[in-house]
Amino acid sequence: MNVAGLMTMAPLTDDEQILRECFRKLKGIQVEIQDLELKHAPVLNCPWVCPMIS
């Protein structure tokens, strides 16, 4: 299996802070996987990775 990226479902809420934290955590997990330098790790510089999450 080749992993091309990660995906999450945010909680059903209007609280923008909670939504941002959900995706921020996913981004952190993606960075941790990338740091492992696995052959098929998700790539951070793909155009479909949201640039607003930091």
Secondary structure, 3 states (H helix, E strand, C coil): CCCCCCCCCCCCCCCHHHHHHHHHHHHHHHHHHHHCCCCCCCCCCCCCCCCCCC
